[in-house]
Each structure stands twice: as structure tokens, then as C-alpha cells.
């Protein structure tokens, strides 16, 4: 379930709950305090990806605290 996952405070990428670092940027700043979930398949064609400054496909949190 998505709510059990950790989110990177740096890039907003959703990670598995057992990760100690972000899969995308290798940051160790992960949090359980996040809201909203978006899956970006084609960031080059996505207005949301452009707004979020996302360049890699994947699952991202919309708000990270």
C-alpha cells in the first residue's frame, strides 16, 4: 500500500518502506509524512512532471513535509 512507503524529501520519489536511501537520488532524507500520489510514465510529455521538475518515470508524492 502506498501509505506505508517512504518518500524522499529531496526529489519526492516514493520508495519501499525498507529503503534507507532514495532509489532515485540516493538521499537518506526519507519521511513517512507525505500526501498525494502521482505516477509519471512519460515525464517529457507531462505538464505535472514539468511543474514538479521530474525527469524520470516513477511514483512521486505531491506534498512532502
For each residue, the residues with C-beta under 8 A, 3 or more apart:
1: 4 5
2: 5 14 37 59
3:
4: 1 17
5: 1 2 14 15 16 17
6: 14 15 16 17 19 30 31 32
7: 12 13 14 15 30 31 32 34 61 64
8: 11 12 13 15 22 24 25 27 29 30 64
9: 12 27 29 30 31 64
10: 22 25 27 29
11: 8 22 24 25 27 54 60
12: 7 8 9 34 52 54 60 61 62 64
13: 7 8 22 23 24 25 58 59 60
14: 2 5 6 7 37 58 59 60 61
15: 5 6 7 8 19 22 23 30
16: 5 6 19 23
17: 4 5 6
18:
19: 6 15 16 22 23 30
20: 28 30
21: 26 27 28 30
22: 8 10 11 13 15 19 25 26 27 28 29 30
23: 13 15 16 19
24: 8 11 13 56 58
25: 8 10 11 13 22
26: 21 22
27: 8 9 10 11 21 22 30
28: 20 21 22
29: 8 9 10 22
30: 6 7 8 9 15 19 20 21 22 27
31: 6 7 9 34 64 65
32: 6 7
33: 64 65
34: 7 12 31 61 63 64 65
35: 61 62 63 65
36: 61 62 63
37: 2 14 59 60 61 62
38: 48 52 59 60 61 62
39: 58 59 60
40: 43 46 48 49 52 54 57 58 59 60
41: 46 57
42: 45 46 49 57
43: 40 46 49 50 54 55 56 57
44: 49
45: 42
46: 40 41 42 43 49 50 54
47: 50 51
48: 38 40 51 52 54
49: 40 42 43 44 46 52 53 54 55
50: 43 46 47 53 54
51: 47 48
52: 12 38 40 48 49 60 62
53: 49 50
54: 11 12 40 43 46 48 49 50 58 60
55: 43 49
56: 24 43
57: 40 41 42 43
58: 13 14 24 39 40 54
59: 2 13 14 37 38 39 40
60: 11 12 13 14 37 38 39 40 52 54
61: 7 12 14 34 35 36 37 38 64
62: 12 35 36 37 38 52
63: 34 35 36
64: 7 8 9 12 31 33 34 61
65: 31 33 34 35
